[in-house]
Amino acid sequence: MPEPVRCPHRLTRLVARDQDAEYLECLDCGAILEKGELEEPPEFNESLSDA
């Protein structure tokens, strides 16, 4: 049986906030996630002088 495709949680909306955390709902799969659980996009570490 193939492994289910993992949702990248690209489309989210804020559903709750407290002192310590923000909670987001994935609009694609409906999962509720803590903001820290989302994978951060890779940072762009090059400048134009590197081109």
C-alpha positions in Angstrom: 0.0 0.0 0.0 1.5 3.4 -0.9 2.3 5.9 1.8 -0.2 8.8 1.9 1.0 12.1 0.5 2.1 14.5 3.3 0.3 17.9 3.1 2.8 20.8 3.0 0.3 23.1 4.8 0.9 26.0 2.5 -2.5 27.7 2.9 -3.2 28.4 6.6 -5.3 30.8 8.6 -4.9 31.8 12.3 -7.7 30.2 14.4 -6.5 30.9 17.9 -3.8 32.7 19.9 -2.8 32.6 23.5 0.2 34.0 25.5 2.6 31.3 24.3 1.4 30.0 20.9 -0.5 30.7 17.8 -2.7 27.9 16.2 -3.2 27.7 12.5 -5.7 25.7 10.4 -4.5 24.2 7.1 -7.0 25.1 4.5 -6.0 22.2 2.4 -6.3 19.3 4.8 -8.0 20.8 7.8 -5.2 20.0 10.3 -4.8 22.3 13.4 -1.1 23.1 13.9 0.9 25.2 16.3 2.8 27.8 14.4 6.2 26.3 15.4 5.2 23.0 13.9 5.2 24.4 10.3 8.4 23.9 8.3 10.0 27.3 7.7 10.8 28.1 4.1 14.5 28.0 3.3 16.2 31.3 3.7 17.8 33.0 0.7 21.4 33.4 1.7 22.8 34.9 -1.5 23.2 38.5 -2.4 23.2 40.1 -5.8 27.0 40.5 -5.5 27.3 36.7 -5.5 25.7 36.5 -9.0 
